[in-house]
Amino acid sequence: MKKMRVFLLSTILCASFITPCWASNALIPSSEIVLRDVSTRAEVTKWYYRNHEGVKQKRLWSVTYGYWKTEWMPV
């Protein structure tokens, strides 16, 4: 009889520790899980210079996205 009580007590104790872990993972919405993995980083840009018909000009290139951000403008 004493062994049966110890067995039942240990089973209930183990079940009480395991159940909250399953419940806590099941209650997290999938959108929150995705947002945890997203990291924000700054865009990397680079200025390019040229001499066009005797006028020094510059233009901004987005290294991150691969396109020109500005037109040629005089310096």
mmCIF file as gemmi writes it, N, C-alpha and C atoms, coordinates in Angstrom:
data_model
loop_
_atom_site.group_PDB
_atom_site.id
_atom_site.type_symbol
_atom_site.label_atom_id
_atom_site.label_alt_id
_atom_site.label_comp_id
_atom_site.label_asym_id
_atom_site.label_entity_id
_atom_site.label_seq_id
_atom_site.pdbx_PDB_ins_code
_atom_site.Cartn_x
_atom_site.Cartn_y
_atom_site.Cartn_z
_atom_site.occupancy
_atom_site.B_iso_or_equiv
_atom_site.pdbx_formal_charge
_atom_site.auth_seq_id
_atom_site.auth_asym_id
_atom_site.pdbx_PDB_model_num
ATOM 1 N N . MET Axp A 1 ? 0.82 -1.19 0 1 0 ? 1 A 1
ATOM 2 C CA . MET Axp A 1 ? 0 0 0 1 0 ? 1 A 1
ATOM 3 C C . MET Axp A 1 ? 0.867 1.258 0 1 0 ? 1 A 1
ATOM 4 N N . LYS Axp A 2 ? 1.961 1.235 0.749 1 0 ? 2 A 1
ATOM 5 C CA . LYS Axp A 2 ? 2.84 2.389 0.82 1 0 ? 2 A 1
ATOM 6 C C . LYS Axp A 2 ? 3.527 2.623 -0.528 1 0 ? 2 A 1
ATOM 7 N N . LYS Axp A 3 ? 3.884 1.521 -1.21 1 0 ? 3 A 1
ATOM 8 C CA . LYS Axp A 3 ? 4.513 1.649 -2.514 1 0 ? 3 A 1
ATOM 9 C C . LYS Axp A 3 ? 3.545 2.27 -3.519 1 0 ? 3 A 1
ATOM 10 N N . MET Axp A 4 ? 2.273 1.917 -3.408 1 0 ? 4 A 1
ATOM 11 C CA . MET Axp A 4 ? 1.26 2.452 -4.312 1 0 ? 4 A 1
ATOM 12 C C . MET Axp A 4 ? 1.093 3.95 -4.112 1 0 ? 4 A 1
ATOM 13 N N . ARG Axp A 5 ? 1.119 4.426 -2.88 1 0 ? 5 A 1
ATOM 14 C CA . ARG Axp A 5 ? 1.001 5.851 -2.584 1 0 ? 5 A 1
ATOM 15 C C . ARG Axp A 5 ? 2.205 6.609 -3.128 1 0 ? 5 A 1
ATOM 16 N N . VAL Axp A 6 ? 3.388 6.067 -2.924 1 0 ? 6 A 1
ATOM 17 C CA . VAL Axp A 6 ? 4.606 6.713 -3.412 1 0 ? 6 A 1
ATOM 18 C C . VAL Axp A 6 ? 4.576 6.791 -4.944 1 0 ? 6 A 1
ATOM 19 N N . PHE Axp A 7 ? 4.131 5.707 -5.57 1 0 ? 7 A 1
ATOM 20 C CA . PHE Axp A 7 ? 4.048 5.674 -7.027 1 0 ? 7 A 1
ATOM 21 C C . PHE Axp A 7 ? 3.048 6.714 -7.545 1 0 ? 7 A 1
ATOM 22 N N . LEU Axp A 8 ? 1.863 6.786 -6.949 1 0 ? 8 A 1
ATOM 23 C CA . LEU Axp A 8 ? 0.863 7.754 -7.377 1 0 ? 8 A 1
ATOM 24 C C . LEU Axp A 8 ? 1.321 9.187 -7.125 1 0 ? 8 A 1
ATOM 25 N N . LEU Axp A 9 ? 1.932 9.43 -5.994 1 0 ? 9 A 1
ATOM 26 C CA . LEU Axp A 9 ? 2.428 10.763 -5.671 1 0 ? 9 A 1
ATOM 27 C C . LEU Axp A 9 ? 3.507 11.206 -6.657 1 0 ? 9 A 1
ATOM 28 N N . SER Axp A 10 ? 4.436 10.3 -6.964 1 0 ? 10 A 1
ATOM 29 C CA . SER Axp A 10 ? 5.504 10.651 -7.902 1 0 ? 10 A 1
ATOM 30 C C . SER Axp A 10 ? 4.948 10.864 -9.312 1 0 ? 10 A 1
ATOM 31 N N . THR Axp A 11 ? 3.94 10.087 -9.711 1 0 ? 11 A 1
ATOM 32 C CA . THR Axp A 11 ? 3.318 10.262 -11.02 1 0 ? 11 A 1
ATOM 33 C C . THR Axp A 11 ? 2.617 11.609 -11.118 1 0 ? 11 A 1
ATOM 34 N N . ILE Axp A 12 ? 1.861 11.968 -10.093 1 0 ? 12 A 1
ATOM 35 C CA . ILE Axp A 12 ? 1.17 13.261 -10.08 1 0 ? 12 A 1
ATOM 36 C C . ILE Axp A 12 ? 2.173 14.402 -10.077 1 0 ? 12 A 1
ATOM 37 N N . LEU Axp A 13 ? 3.247 14.254 -9.32 1 0 ? 13 A 1
ATOM 38 C CA . LEU Axp A 13 ? 4.274 15.288 -9.259 1 0 ? 13 A 1
ATOM 39 C C . LEU Axp A 13 ? 4.95 15.491 -10.617 1 0 ? 13 A 1
ATOM 40 N N . CYS Axp A 14 ? 5.297 14.396 -11.273 1 0 ? 14 A 1
ATOM 41 C CA . CYS Axp A 14 ? 5.912 14.498 -12.603 1 0 ? 14 A 1
ATOM 42 C C . CYS Axp A 14 ? 4.959 15.109 -13.617 1 0 ? 14 A 1
ATOM 43 N N . ALA Axp A 15 ? 3.701 14.723 -13.568 1 0 ? 15 A 1
ATOM 44 C CA . ALA Axp A 15 ? 2.71 15.256 -14.505 1 0 ? 15 A 1
ATOM 45 C C . ALA Axp A 15 ? 2.509 16.754 -14.303 1 0 ? 15 A 1
ATOM 46 N N . SER Axp A 16 ? 2.589 17.211 -13.061 1 0 ? 16 A 1
ATOM 47 C CA . SER Axp A 16 ? 2.395 18.64 -12.811 1 0 ? 16 A 1
ATOM 48 C C . SER Axp A 16 ? 3.559 19.475 -13.34 1 0 ? 16 A 1
ATOM 49 N N . PHE Axp A 17 ? 4.753 18.918 -13.432 1 0 ? 17 A 1
ATOM 50 C CA . PHE Axp A 17 ? 5.886 19.655 -13.985 1 0 ? 17 A 1
ATOM 51 C C . PHE Axp A 17 ? 5.89 19.642 -15.509 1 0 ? 17 A 1
ATOM 52 N N . ILE Axp A 18 ? 5.432 18.585 -16.123 1 0 ? 18 A 1
ATOM 53 C CA . ILE Axp A 18 ? 5.476 18.451 -17.569 1 0 ? 18 A 1
ATOM 54 C C . ILE Axp A 18 ? 4.339 19.23 -18.241 1 0 ? 18 A 1
ATOM 55 N N . THR Axp A 19 ? 3.159 19.217 -17.697 1 0 ? 19 A 1
ATOM 56 C CA . THR Axp A 19 ? 1.99 19.827 -18.321 1 0 ? 19 A 1
ATOM 57 C C . THR Axp A 19 ? 2.153 21.33 -18.568 1 0 ? 19 A 1
ATOM 58 N N . PRO Axp A 20 ? 2.656 22.141 -17.644 1 0 ? 20 A 1
ATOM 59 C CA . PRO Axp A 20 ? 2.782 23.571 -17.943 1 0 ? 20 A 1
ATOM 60 C C . PRO Axp A 20 ? 3.713 23.862 -19.125 1 0 ? 20 A 1
ATOM 61 N N . CYS Axp A 21 ? 4.703 23.035 -19.369 1 0 ? 21 A 1
ATOM 62 C CA . CYS Axp A 21 ? 5.587 23.257 -20.51 1 0 ? 21 A 1
ATOM 63 C C . CYS Axp A 21 ? 4.822 23.108 -21.81 1 0 ? 21 A 1
ATOM 64 N N . TRP Axp A 22 ? 3.986 22.094 -21.933 1 0 ? 22 A 1
ATOM 65 C CA . TRP Axp A 22 ? 3.205 21.915 -23.14 1 0 ? 22 A 1
ATOM 66 C C . TRP Axp A 22 ? 2.199 23.048 -23.295 1 0 ? 22 A 1
ATOM 67 N N . ALA Axp A 23 ? 1.585 23.429 -22.204 1 0 ? 23 A 1
ATOM 68 C CA . ALA Axp A 23 ? 0.568 24.474 -22.271 1 0 ? 23 A 1
ATOM 69 C C . ALA Axp A 23 ? 1.188 25.813 -22.65 1 0 ? 23 A 1
ATOM 70 N N . SER Axp A 24 ? 2.361 26.139 -22.144 1 0 ? 24 A 1
ATOM 71 C CA . SER Axp A 24 ? 2.949 27.435 -22.441 1 0 ? 24 A 1
ATOM 72 C C . SER Axp A 24 ? 3.359 27.537 -23.905 1 0 ? 24 A 1
ATOM 73 N N . ASN Axp A 25 ? 3.843 26.465 -24.52 1 0 ? 25 A 1
ATOM 74 C CA . ASN Axp A 25 ? 4.201 26.505 -25.932 1 0 ? 25 A 1
ATOM 75 C C . ASN Axp A 25 ? 2.968 26.54 -26.82 1 0 ? 25 A 1
ATOM 76 N N . ALA Axp A 26 ? 1.906 25.902 -26.407 1 0 ? 26 A 1
ATOM 77 C CA . ALA Axp A 26 ? 0.701 25.858 -27.224 1 0 ? 26 A 1
ATOM 78 C C . ALA Axp A 26 ? -0.033 27.187 -27.22 1 0 ? 26 A 1
ATOM 79 N N . LEU Axp A 27 ? 0.143 28.007 -26.206 1 0 ? 27 A 1
ATOM 80 C CA . LEU Axp A 27 ? -0.598 29.259 -26.101 1 0 ? 27 A 1
ATOM 81 C C . LEU Axp A 27 ? 0.068 30.427 -26.819 1 0 ? 27 A 1
ATOM 82 N N . ILE Axp A 28 ? 1.29 30.268 -27.308 1 0 ? 28 A 1
ATOM 83 C CA . ILE Axp A 28 ? 1.98 31.347 -28.004 1 0 ? 28 A 1
ATOM 84 C C . ILE Axp A 28 ? 1.47 31.417 -29.437 1 0 ? 28 A 1
ATOM 85 N N . PRO Axp A 29 ? 0.932 32.569 -29.864 1 0 ? 29 A 1
ATOM 86 C CA . PRO Axp A 29 ? 0.47 32.688 -31.253 1 0 ? 29 A 1
ATOM 87 C C . PRO Axp A 29 ? 1.646 32.567 -32.223 1 0 ? 29 A 1
ATOM 88 N N . SER Axp A 30 ? 1.385 32.054 -33.403 1 0 ? 30 A 1
ATOM 89 C CA . SER Axp A 30 ? 2.454 31.85 -34.371 1 0 ? 30 A 1
ATOM 90 C C . SER Axp A 30 ? 3.071 33.177 -34.802 1 0 ? 30 A 1
ATOM 91 N N . SER Axp A 31 ? 2.323 34.288 -34.786 1 0 ? 31 A 1
ATOM 92 C CA . SER Axp A 31 ? 2.88 35.582 -35.188 1 0 ? 31 A 1
ATOM 93 C C . SER Axp A 31 ? 3.96 36.04 -34.207 1 0 ? 31 A 1
ATOM 94 N N . GLU Axp A 32 ? 3.817 35.745 -32.927 1 0 ? 32 A 1
ATOM 95 C CA . GLU Axp A 32 ? 4.841 36.128 -31.955 1 0 ? 32 A 1
ATOM 96 C C . GLU Axp A 32 ? 6.114 35.335 -32.156 1 0 ? 32 A 1
ATOM 97 N N . ILE Axp A 33 ? 5.991 34.081 -32.52 1 0 ? 33 A 1
ATOM 98 C CA . ILE Axp A 33 ? 7.167 33.247 -32.747 1 0 ? 33 A 1
ATOM 99 C C . ILE Axp A 33 ? 7.959 33.782 -33.927 1 0 ? 33 A 1
ATOM 100 N N . VAL Axp A 34 ? 7.287 34.197 -34.977 1 0 ? 34 A 1
ATOM 101 C CA . VAL Axp A 34 ? 7.959 34.742 -36.153 1 0 ? 34 A 1
ATOM 102 C C . VAL Axp A 34 ? 8.636 36.056 -35.805 1 0 ? 34 A 1
ATOM 103 N N . LEU Axp A 35 ? 7.986 36.915 -35.026 1 0 ? 35 A 1
ATOM 104 C CA . LEU Axp A 35 ? 8.552 38.221 -34.701 1 0 ? 35 A 1
ATOM 105 C C . LEU Axp A 35 ? 9.807 38.115 -33.847 1 0 ? 35 A 1
ATOM 106 N N . ARG Axp A 36 ? 9.949 37.056 -33.089 1 0 ? 36 A 1
ATOM 107 C CA . ARG Axp A 36 ? 11.152 36.903 -32.273 1 0 ? 36 A 1
ATOM 108 C C . ARG Axp A 36 ? 12.382 36.667 -33.138 1 0 ? 36 A 1
ATOM 109 N N . ASP Axp A 37 ? 12.197 36.045 -34.312 1 0 ? 37 A 1
ATOM 110 C CA . ASP Axp A 37 ? 13.325 35.718 -35.175 1 0 ? 37 A 1
ATOM 111 C C . ASP Axp A 37 ? 13.73 36.865 -36.097 1 0 ? 37 A 1
ATOM 112 N N . VAL Axp A 38 ? 12.938 37.922 -36.172 1 0 ? 38 A 1
ATOM 113 C CA . VAL Axp A 38 ? 13.216 39.039 -37.067 1 0 ? 38 A 1
ATOM 114 C C . VAL Axp A 38 ? 14.174 40.011 -36.386 1 0 ? 38 A 1
ATOM 115 N N . SER Axp A 39 ? 15.201 40.393 -37.09 1 0 ? 39 A 1
ATOM 116 C CA . SER Axp A 39 ? 16.116 41.395 -36.553 1 0 ? 39 A 1
ATOM 117 C C . SER Axp A 39 ? 16.169 42.58 -37.509 1 0 ? 39 A 1
ATOM 118 N N . THR Axp A 40 ? 16.146 43.777 -36.969 1 0 ? 40 A 1
ATOM 119 C CA . THR Axp A 40 ? 16.159 44.987 -37.769 1 0 ? 40 A 1
ATOM 120 C C . THR Axp A 40 ? 17.597 45.433 -37.978 1 0 ? 40 A 1
ATOM 121 N N . ARG Axp A 41 ? 17.919 45.724 -39.221 1 0 ? 41 A 1
ATOM 122 C CA . ARG Axp A 41 ? 19.261 46.195 -39.546 1 0 ? 41 A 1
ATOM 123 C C . ARG Axp A 41 ? 19.162 47.433 -40.418 1 0 ? 41 A 1
ATOM 124 N N . ALA Axp A 42 ? 20.16 48.283 -40.329 1 0 ? 42 A 1
ATOM 125 C CA . ALA Axp A 42 ? 20.174 49.516 -41.101 1 0 ? 42 A 1
ATOM 126 C C . ALA Axp A 42 ? 20.54 49.231 -42.551 1 0 ? 42 A 1
ATOM 127 N N . GLU Axp A 43 ? 20.015 50.058 -43.439 1 0 ? 43 A 1
ATOM 128 C CA . GLU Axp A 43 ? 20.332 49.94 -44.855 1 0 ? 43 A 1
ATOM 129 C C . GLU Axp A 43 ? 21.746 50.467 -45.092 1 0 ? 43 A 1
ATOM 130 N N . VAL Axp A 44 ? 22.504 49.781 -45.927 1 0 ? 44 A 1
ATOM 131 C CA . VAL Axp A 44 ? 23.872 50.188 -46.252 1 0 ? 44 A 1
ATOM 132 C C . VAL Axp A 44 ? 23.835 50.934 -47.581 1 0 ? 44 A 1
ATOM 133 N N . THR Axp A 45 ? 24.397 52.15 -47.597 1 0 ? 45 A 1
ATOM 134 C CA . THR Axp A 45 ? 24.437 52.958 -48.814 1 0 ? 45 A 1
ATOM 135 C C . THR Axp A 45 ? 25.858 53.411 -49.092 1 0 ? 45 A 1
ATOM 136 N N . LYS Axp A 46 ? 26.112 53.792 -50.357 1 0 ? 46 A 1
ATOM 137 C CA . LYS Axp A 46 ? 27.44 54.253 -50.75 1 0 ? 46 A 1
ATOM 138 C C . LYS Axp A 46 ? 27.286 55.359 -51.779 1 0 ? 46 A 1
ATOM 139 N N . TRP Axp A 47 ? 28.066 56.431 -51.608 1 0 ? 47 A 1
ATOM 140 C CA . TRP Axp A 47 ? 28.058 57.536 -52.565 1 0 ? 47 A 1
ATOM 141 C C . TRP Axp A 47 ? 29.05 57.242 -53.681 1 0 ? 47 A 1
ATOM 142 N N . TYR Axp A 48 ? 28.634 57.491 -54.933 1 0 ? 48 A 1
ATOM 143 C CA . TYR Axp A 48 ? 29.515 57.384 -56.099 1 0 ? 48 A 1
ATOM 144 C C . TYR Axp A 48 ? 29.679 58.78 -56.69 1 0 ? 48 A 1
ATOM 145 N N . TYR Axp A 49 ? 30.906 59.084 -57.119 1 0 ? 49 A 1
ATOM 146 C CA . TYR Axp A 49 ? 31.226 60.397 -57.659 1 0 ? 49 A 1
ATOM 147 C C . TYR Axp A 49 ? 31.701 60.26 -59.095 1 0 ? 49 A 1
ATOM 148 N N . ARG Axp A 50 ? 31.47 61.327 -59.905 1 0 ? 50 A 1
ATOM 149 C CA . ARG Axp A 50 ? 31.967 61.371 -61.272 1 0 ? 50 A 1
ATOM 150 C C . ARG Axp A 50 ? 32.157 62.82 -61.687 1 0 ? 50 A 1
ATOM 151 N N . ASN Axp A 51 ? 32.972 63.01 -62.712 1 0 ? 51 A 1
ATOM 152 C CA . ASN Axp A 51 ? 33.113 64.306 -63.373 1 0 ? 51 A 1
ATOM 153 C C . ASN Axp A 51 ? 32.392 64.201 -64.708 1 0 ? 51 A 1
ATOM 154 N N . HIS Axp A 52 ? 31.314 64.953 -64.861 1 0 ? 52 A 1
ATOM 155 C CA . HIS Axp A 52 ? 30.523 64.928 -66.089 1 0 ? 52 A 1
ATOM 156 C C . HIS Axp A 52 ? 30.521 66.327 -66.693 1 0 ? 52 A 1
ATOM 157 N N . GLU Axp A 53 ? 31.2 66.464 -67.84 1 0 ? 53 A 1
ATOM 158 C CA . GLU Axp A 53 ? 31.33 67.75 -68.539 1 0 ? 53 A 1
ATOM 159 C C . GLU Axp A 53 ? 31.89 68.824 -67.619 1 0 ? 53 A 1
ATOM 160 N N . GLY Axp A 54 ? 32.913 68.465 -66.856 1 0 ? 54 A 1
ATOM 161 C CA . GLY Axp A 54 ? 33.601 69.411 -65.988 1 0 ? 54 A 1
ATOM 162 C C . GLY Axp A 54 ? 32.899 69.696 -64.67 1 0 ? 54 A 1
ATOM 163 N N . VAL Axp A 55 ? 31.786 69.04 -64.4 1 0 ? 55 A 1
ATOM 164 C CA . VAL Axp A 55 ? 31.043 69.251 -63.155 1 0 ? 55 A 1
ATOM 165 C C . VAL Axp A 55 ? 31.141 67.982 -62.318 1 0 ? 55 A 1
ATOM 166 N N . LYS Axp A 56 ? 31.585 68.147 -61.071 1 0 ? 56 A 1
ATOM 167 C CA . LYS Axp A 56 ? 31.655 67 -60.175 1 0 ? 56 A 1
ATOM 168 C C . LYS Axp A 56 ? 30.248 66.684 -59.673 1 0 ? 56 A 1
ATOM 169 N N . GLN Axp A 57 ? 29.835 65.387 -59.796 1 0 ? 57 A 1
ATOM 170 C CA . GLN Axp A 57 ? 28.499 64.972 -59.398 1 0 ? 57 A 1
ATOM 171 C C . GLN Axp A 57 ? 28.577 63.766 -58.464 1 0 ? 57 A 1
ATOM 172 N N . LYS Axp A 58 ? 27.495 63.559 -57.713 1 0 ? 58 A 1
ATOM 173 C CA . LYS Axp A 58 ? 27.429 62.388 -56.832 1 0 ? 58 A 1
ATOM 174 C C . LYS Axp A 58 ? 26.053 61.741 -56.952 1 0 ? 58 A 1
ATOM 175 N N . ARG Axp A 59 ? 26.016 60.427 -56.614 1 0 ? 59 A 1
ATOM 176 C CA . ARG Axp A 59 ? 24.776 59.656 -56.673 1 0 ? 59 A 1
ATOM 177 C C . ARG Axp A 59 ? 24.821 58.601 -55.574 1 0 ? 59 A 1
ATOM 178 N N . LEU Axp A 60 ? 23.692 58.366 -54.918 1 0 ? 60 A 1
ATOM 179 C CA . LEU Axp A 60 ? 23.63 57.452 -53.782 1 0 ? 60 A 1
ATOM 180 C C . LEU Axp A 60 ? 23.131 56.083 -54.243 1 0 ? 60 A 1
ATOM 181 N N . TRP Axp A 61 ? 23.906 55.015 -53.918 1 0 ? 61 A 1
ATOM 182 C CA . TRP Axp A 61 ? 23.59 53.63 -54.269 1 0 ? 61 A 1
ATOM 183 C C . TRP Axp A 61 ? 23.226 52.867 -53.012 1 0 ? 61 A 1
ATOM 184 N N . SER Axp A 62 ? 22.147 52.088 -53.053 1 0 ? 62 A 1
ATOM 185 C CA . SER Axp A 62 ? 21.748 51.232 -51.936 1 0 ? 62 A 1
ATOM 186 C C . SER Axp A 62 ? 22.426 49.877 -52.105 1 0 ? 62 A 1
ATOM 187 N N . VAL Axp A 63 ? 23.421 49.611 -51.275 1 0 ? 63 A 1
ATOM 188 C CA . VAL Axp A 63 ? 24.13 48.333 -51.323 1 0 ? 63 A 1
ATOM 189 C C . VAL Axp A 63 ? 23.203 47.211 -50.866 1 0 ? 63 A 1
ATOM 190 N N . THR Axp A 64 ? 22.345 47.494 -49.907 1 0 ? 64 A 1
ATOM 191 C CA . THR Axp A 64 ? 21.442 46.486 -49.35 1 0 ? 64 A 1
ATOM 192 C C . THR Axp A 64 ? 20.434 46.001 -50.386 1 0 ? 64 A 1
ATOM 193 N N . TYR Axp A 65 ? 19.791 46.939 -51.089 1 0 ? 65 A 1
ATOM 194 C CA . TYR Axp A 65 ? 18.709 46.573 -52 1 0 ? 65 A 1
ATOM 195 C C . TYR Axp A 65 ? 19.117 46.571 -53.473 1 0 ? 65 A 1
ATOM 196 N N . GLY Axp A 66 ? 20.268 47.148 -53.811 1 0 ? 66 A 1
ATOM 197 C CA . GLY Axp A 66 ? 20.784 47.093 -55.17 1 0 ? 66 A 1
ATOM 198 C C . GLY Axp A 66 ? 20.11 48.02 -56.161 1 0 ? 66 A 1
ATOM 199 N N . TYR Axp A 67 ? 19.837 49.262 -55.767 1 0 ? 67 A 1
ATOM 200 C CA . TYR Axp A 67 ? 19.285 50.245 -56.709 1 0 ? 67 A 1
ATOM 201 C C . TYR Axp A 67 ? 19.77 51.641 -56.337 1 0 ? 67 A 1
ATOM 202 N N . TRP Axp A 68 ? 19.667 52.57 -57.325 1 0 ? 68 A 1
ATOM 203 C CA . TRP Axp A 68 ? 20.052 53.957 -57.097 1 0 ? 68 A 1
ATOM 204 C C . TRP Axp A 68 ? 18.963 54.643 -56.291 1 0 ? 68 A 1
ATOM 205 N N . LYS Axp A 69 ? 19.356 55.361 -55.248 1 0 ? 69 A 1
ATOM 206 C CA . LYS Axp A 69 ? 18.4 56.069 -54.407 1 0 ? 69 A 1
ATOM 207 C C . LYS Axp A 69 ? 18.209 57.509 -54.854 1 0 ? 69 A 1
ATOM 208 N N . THR Axp A 70 ? 19.195 58.066 -55.576 1 0 ? 70 A 1
ATOM 209 C CA . THR Axp A 70 ? 19.094 59.442 -56.044 1 0 ? 70 A 1
ATOM 210 C C . THR Axp A 70 ? 19.557 59.507 -57.5 1 0 ? 70 A 1
ATOM 211 N N . GLU Axp A 71 ? 19.275 60.648 -58.124 1 0 ? 71 A 1
ATOM 212 C CA . GLU Axp A 71 ? 19.809 60.941 -59.456 1 0 ? 71 A 1
ATOM 213 C C . GLU Axp A 71 ? 21.17 61.619 -59.278 1 0 ? 71 A 1
ATOM 214 N N . TRP Axp A 72 ? 21.885 61.803 -60.382 1 0 ? 72 A 1
ATOM 215 C CA . TRP Axp A 72 ? 23.157 62.522 -60.309 1 0 ? 72 A 1
ATOM 216 C C . TRP Axp A 72 ? 22.878 63.958 -59.924 1 0 ? 72 A 1
ATOM 217 N N . MET Axp A 73 ? 23.605 64.474 -58.944 1 0 ? 73 A 1
ATOM 218 C CA . MET Axp A 73 ? 23.435 65.857 -58.499 1 0 ? 73 A 1
ATOM 219 C C . MET Axp A 73 ? 24.814 66.504 -58.356 1 0 ? 73 A 1
ATOM 220 N N . PRO Axp A 74 ? 24.894 67.799 -58.646 1 0 ? 74 A 1
ATOM 221 C CA . PRO Axp A 74 ? 26.176 68.486 -58.523 1 0 ? 74 A 1
ATOM 222 C C . PRO Axp A 74 ? 26.625 68.592 -57.071 1 0 ? 74 A 1
ATOM 223 N N . VAL Axp A 75 ? 27.942 68.528 -56.908 1 0 ? 75 A 1
ATOM 224 C CA . VAL Axp A 75 ? 28.507 68.611 -55.557 1 0 ? 75 A 1
ATOM 225 C C . VAL Axp A 75 ? 28.893 70.042 -55.265 1 0 ? 75 A 1
